[in-house]
């Protein structure tokens, strides 16, 4: 399964676009973590890998690094705890 296939099965998470194949991995991770359920999160991790999803989340969830970020505060808190438990910080 490709990222495009994954997104096309979950159009309800990406209502702001019709170009599902053109979404970056960063946009897909953001959409799934913000609006998906845990089954969506598990499938995304199976597709991209835990390390990659954690890296994208960590890189894009810190406002000082990206200027702005679109993760909700409760999502940042939850997935910081989740990825800190399951992925080494310097991995």
N, C-alpha and C positions, 0 to 999 in steps of 0.2 A: 504494500500500500504506500502511495506517495503522500506527501503533505497535502497536495491538491485534492486527492481522493478523500483524505481525512476531513478536510474543510468542507468539501461538497456534501458530505454526509451530515454536516452540522452547520448548515447555512444560517440557522437561527442564532448562532454565536457571532456571525460576521455580517450583520444586516447593513453595514455601511458600504458594502462593495458588491459588485457582480463579477469582479475579476478574481475568482477564487484561486486560480493557479498563480496569480501575480502577487499573492500575499507573502511577505517575508516570514521567516521562522519566528522572528521577534514579534510580529503582529499576531501570529497564530498562538504563540505561547501566551501573550497578553490576553487575547480573547478567551482562551480556554481557562486560564487561571482566574480571570475575573468573572466569567459568566457560565463556565461549564460546571458539570458535576464531577464527582470523583471518578466515575467511569470514564469520562472524557479525559481527565488528567492522567489516569492510568494508561489509556490508549496512546495519548500523546507521548508519555514517557517511554512506552514500548516502541514507538515509532522513532523518536529522536534520541532516546537515551537519557537516563537520569542526569548524567554529567552535563549534557548539552542544555537541557531544560533549566537546570539549576544555574548554569553559567549565564544564559540569556536573562533569566529572572534577576539574578544578582546584578548584572550589568545595567539592566533597564529599570530597576526599582529604586535606584538612589538618585534623587533629584539633583544633587550637586554634580553627578557625573554626566547626566544627560540633559540638564537644563530643566526638564519637566518629565514627569512620568504619569502614566494613566492607570496605575494600579490603585485600587481603593485601599485605605489604611488597614482594614481588617484582613485583606488579602495579603498585603505586605507582611503583617504580623504572622499570620498563619503559615505562609510559605517560607518565611525566614526560619521559623521553628522546624518545619517539615524538612527543608533542605539542609539545615544545620545538623539535623539528626541523621539524614541518609546520605549526605555527600560531604566529603572533606572539603574544607574551604579552599585549600591550595591544590586541589586535584585537577 
